[in-house]
């Protein structure tokens, strides 16, 4: 008796690739809503600095490591700190966009899940930005940190009062870290290579960069990870097919013969 392994679906079929134009419009719309929402708190300078002092005091009360320890590692050489500033400036959006494009083309079922998680995390982050505007540590003199992008370059920010593109008072949570961690999670879930766990190096490097360049506090990272954890718990990926062993006996072979070679049926009876 022969045995074969055949897939047995554990859930609904994997969905077809969503329409490209609809997805482009949806992602672009979500991005524009987020950017416009961030601008709503761009002018809350006094509140942003009050919250920055609060966060700095909370971190000291919690005995979290000093962000200056990480920054001192980058300041050992101009090339190293310049590389960190470049990583902060150019990796964030392109890496997330590349993830969505690859999932759309190669893993459409996982693409829908990843897009929903990223939208949920980004939406929740926007609410926090509106309720808790926060100046980054590079702006807070009490931290003793320097603005490495301004001193060593390259910098993506101008003076806060003239910056019409980004809201520099939206430090908490850190979407740089939240999106980087989601990129690693999505690729680990969507692939089966033994080396896929190396994708965790991306959020680790991002963590060191955003703290070492004085763009984020440790608590910004903690809140981003917590929001992502909630989003992942609520938005679940589709389950993969299970595989079961199906026995193939003489009766099955007879039916296959009748279906494929009907002229042989009479000769074998």
C-alpha positions as CSV (number, residue, x, y, z in Angstrom):
1,X,0.0,0.0,0.0
2,X,1.4,3.4,-1.0
3,X,1.3,6.5,1.1
4,X,1.4,10.1,-0.1
5,X,1.4,13.4,1.7
6,X,-1.2,15.7,0.4
7,X,-2.2,19.2,1.6
8,X,-5.3,19.6,3.7
9,X,-6.4,23.2,4.0
10,X,-6.5,24.4,7.6
11,X,-8.5,27.5,6.8
12,X,-9.8,29.6,3.9
13,X,-7.8,29.7,0.7
14,X,-5.0,32.1,0.4
15,X,-6.4,35.3,-1.2
16,X,-5.5,36.4,-4.7
17,X,-3.1,39.3,-5.1
18,X,-5.1,42.5,-4.4
19,X,-5.6,45.0,-7.3
20,X,-2.5,47.0,-7.8
21,X,-4.1,50.4,-8.4
22,X,-6.3,50.0,-5.3
23,X,-3.3,49.1,-3.1
24,X,-1.3,52.0,-4.4
25,X,-4.1,54.4,-3.7
26,X,-4.7,52.9,-0.3
27,X,-1.1,53.0,0.9
28,X,-0.7,56.6,-0.5
29,X,-3.9,57.7,1.2
30,X,-2.8,56.2,4.5
31,X,0.6,57.9,4.2
32,X,-1.0,61.3,3.5
33,X,-3.4,61.0,6.4
34,X,-0.6,60.2,8.7
35,X,1.6,63.1,7.5
36,X,-1.3,65.6,7.8
37,X,-2.1,64.2,11.2
38,X,1.4,64.7,12.5
39,X,1.3,68.3,11.4
40,X,-1.6,69.0,13.8
41,X,0.8,69.0,16.7
42,X,3.8,70.5,15.0
43,X,3.3,73.8,16.8
44,X,2.9,72.5,20.3
45,X,6.5,73.4,21.3
46,X,6.0,74.2,25.0
47,X,4.1,71.0,25.6
48,X,6.6,68.9,23.6
49,X,9.5,70.2,25.8
50,X,7.6,69.6,29.0
51,X,6.9,66.1,28.0
52,X,10.5,65.6,27.0
53,X,11.6,66.5,30.6
54,X,9.0,64.1,31.9
55,X,10.2,61.3,29.8
56,X,13.9,62.0,30.7
57,X,12.9,61.9,34.4
58,X,10.9,58.7,34.0
59,X,13.8,57.0,32.4
60,X,16.1,57.9,35.2
61,X,13.5,56.8,37.8
62,X,13.3,53.5,35.9
63,X,17.1,53.3,35.8
64,X,17.2,52.8,32.1
65,X,20.6,53.1,30.4
66,X,21.7,56.6,29.5
67,X,21.3,57.3,25.8
68,X,24.6,59.0,25.9
69,X,26.3,55.7,26.3
70,X,25.2,54.6,22.9
71,X,26.0,58.0,21.3
72,X,29.5,57.8,22.7
73,X,30.1,54.6,20.6
74,X,29.3,56.4,17.4
75,X,31.4,59.5,18.3
76,X,34.6,57.4,18.1
77,X,34.9,58.3,14.4
78,X,33.4,60.7,11.9
79,X,32.8,57.9,9.4
80,X,30.9,55.8,11.9
81,X,28.6,58.6,13.1
82,X,28.1,59.7,9.4
83,X,27.0,56.2,8.6
84,X,24.6,56.1,11.4
85,X,23.0,59.4,10.3
86,X,22.8,58.1,6.7
87,X,21.1,54.9,8.0
88,X,18.5,57.0,9.9
89,X,17.9,59.2,6.9
90,X,17.7,56.8,3.9
91,X,16.7,53.3,5.2
92,X,13.4,53.8,7.0
93,X,10.9,54.4,4.2
94,X,12.7,52.5,1.3
95,X,13.0,49.4,3.4
96,X,9.4,49.4,4.4
97,X,8.3,50.1,0.8
98,X,10.5,47.3,-0.4
99,X,9.0,44.9,2.1
100,X,5.5,45.7,0.9
101,X,6.4,45.4,-2.8
102,X,8.1,42.0,-2.2
103,X,5.2,40.6,-0.2
104,X,2.8,41.9,-2.8
105,X,4.6,40.1,-5.6
106,X,5.7,36.9,-3.8
107,X,3.5,36.5,-0.8
108,X,0.1,38.2,-1.5
109,X,-1.6,36.6,1.5
110,X,1.2,37.8,3.9
111,X,1.1,41.2,2.1
112,X,-2.5,41.9,3.2
113,X,-1.6,41.0,6.8
114,X,1.6,43.1,6.9
115,X,-0.2,46.1,5.4
116,X,-2.9,45.9,7.9
117,X,-0.5,45.6,10.8
118,X,1.6,48.5,9.6
119,X,-1.6,50.6,9.2
120,X,-2.7,49.7,12.7
121,X,0.6,50.6,14.3
122,X,0.9,53.8,12.3
123,X,-2.7,54.8,13.2
124,X,-2.1,54.1,16.9
125,X,1.2,56.1,16.7
126,X,-0.6,59.1,15.3
127,X,-3.0,59.0,18.2
128,X,-0.1,59.0,20.7
129,X,1.6,61.9,18.7
130,X,-1.6,63.9,19.0
131,X,-2.0,63.2,22.7
132,X,1.6,63.3,23.8
133,X,3.8,65.6,21.6
134,X,7.4,65.0,22.5
135,X,10.7,66.8,21.6
136,X,13.5,64.4,20.8
137,X,16.5,64.1,23.1
138,X,18.7,66.0,20.6
139,X,16.6,69.1,21.4
140,X,16.7,68.7,25.1
141,X,19.7,70.4,26.7
142,X,19.3,68.3,30.0
143,X,20.3,65.2,28.1
144,X,23.8,66.4,27.3
145,X,23.4,64.8,23.8
146,X,24.3,66.4,20.5
147,X,22.4,66.5,17.3
148,X,24.7,64.2,15.3
149,X,22.9,64.8,12.0
150,X,23.3,68.6,12.3
151,X,27.0,68.4,13.4
152,X,28.2,65.6,11.1
153,X,25.5,65.2,8.5
154,X,23.5,64.2,6.6
155,X,20.4,65.7,8.2
156,X,16.8,65.3,7.1
157,X,15.5,68.0,9.5
158,X,15.6,71.7,9.4
159,X,14.9,74.1,12.3
160,X,11.6,73.0,13.9
161,X,9.8,76.3,13.3
162,X,10.6,76.2,9.5
163,X,10.1,72.5,8.9
164,X,6.9,72.1,6.8
165,X,7.5,68.5,5.9
166,X,7.9,66.6,9.1
167,X,6.8,67.0,12.7
168,X,9.9,66.8,14.9
169,X,7.8,66.7,18.0
170,X,6.5,63.2,17.3
171,X,9.3,61.2,18.9
172,X,7.0,58.8,20.8
173,X,6.5,56.2,19.7
174,X,9.4,55.6,17.3
175,X,8.0,54.4,14.0
176,X,11.6,54.0,12.8
177,X,11.8,51.1,15.3
178,X,8.2,49.9,15.0
179,X,8.4,49.6,11.2
180,X,11.9,48.0,11.3
181,X,10.7,45.4,13.8
182,X,7.6,44.7,11.7
183,X,9.8,44.2,8.6
184,X,11.8,41.5,10.5
185,X,8.7,39.8,11.8
186,X,7.0,39.8,8.4
187,X,10.0,38.3,6.6
188,X,10.5,35.7,9.4
189,X,6.8,34.7,9.1
190,X,6.7,34.7,5.3
191,X,9.9,32.8,4.6
192,X,11.3,29.5,5.6
193,X,15.1,29.9,5.2
194,X,17.2,29.0,8.3
195,X,18.9,32.4,7.9
196,X,15.6,34.4,8.1
197,X,16.2,35.2,11.8
198,X,19.1,37.4,10.7
199,X,16.4,39.9,9.7
200,X,16.3,40.8,13.4
201,X,19.6,42.6,12.9
202,X,17.6,45.4,11.1
203,X,15.6,46.5,14.1
204,X,18.6,46.0,16.3
205,X,20.7,48.3,14.2
206,X,17.8,50.7,13.9
207,X,17.5,50.8,17.7
208,X,21.2,51.7,18.1
209,X,21.0,54.3,15.4
210,X,17.9,56.2,16.6
211,X,19.2,56.3,20.2
212,X,22.8,57.0,19.3
213,X,21.8,59.9,17.0
214,X,19.7,61.4,19.8
215,X,16.5,61.2,17.7
216,X,14.6,58.9,20.2
217,X,14.5,57.9,23.9
218,X,14.4,54.3,25.1
219,X,10.8,54.8,26.0
220,X,9.9,55.7,22.4
221,X,11.2,52.2,21.5
222,X,9.3,50.5,24.3
223,X,6.0,52.1,23.3
224,X,6.5,51.3,19.6
225,X,7.2,47.6,20.5
226,X,4.1,47.5,22.7
227,X,1.9,48.9,20.0
228,X,3.3,46.5,17.4
229,X,2.7,43.6,19.9
230,X,-1.0,44.6,20.2
231,X,-1.4,45.0,16.5
232,X,0.2,41.5,15.9
233,X,-2.2,40.0,18.5
234,X,-5.2,41.5,16.8
235,X,-4.3,41.2,13.1
236,X,-3.3,37.5,12.5
237,X,-1.8,36.1,9.3
238,X,-3.6,33.4,7.4
239,X,-2.7,30.0,8.5
240,X,-0.5,27.8,6.2
241,X,-2.0,24.5,4.8
242,X,-1.5,21.4,7.0
243,X,-0.2,18.3,5.5
244,X,-1.7,14.8,6.1
245,X,-0.7,11.3,5.0
246,X,-3.3,9.8,2.6
247,X,-3.1,6.1,2.0
248,X,-3.3,4.8,-1.6
249,X,-4.5,1.2,-1.9
250,X,-5.5,-1.1,-4.8
251,X,-9.0,0.4,-5.0
252,X,-7.6,3.9,-5.6
253,X,-5.2,2.6,-8.3
254,X,-8.2,0.8,-10.1
255,X,-10.2,4.1,-10.2
256,X,-7.2,6.0,-11.6
257,X,-6.8,3.3,-14.3
258,X,-10.5,3.6,-15.2
259,X,-10.2,7.3,-15.5
260,X,-6.9,7.5,-17.5
261,X,-6.9,4.2,-19.5
262,X,-10.5,3.0,-19.9
263,X,-9.5,0.6,-22.8
264,X,-7.6,-1.5,-20.3
265,X,-10.4,-2.0,-17.8
266,X,-12.1,-4.8,-19.7
267,X,-8.8,-6.6,-20.3
268,X,-8.0,-6.7,-16.6
269,X,-11.3,-8.0,-15.4
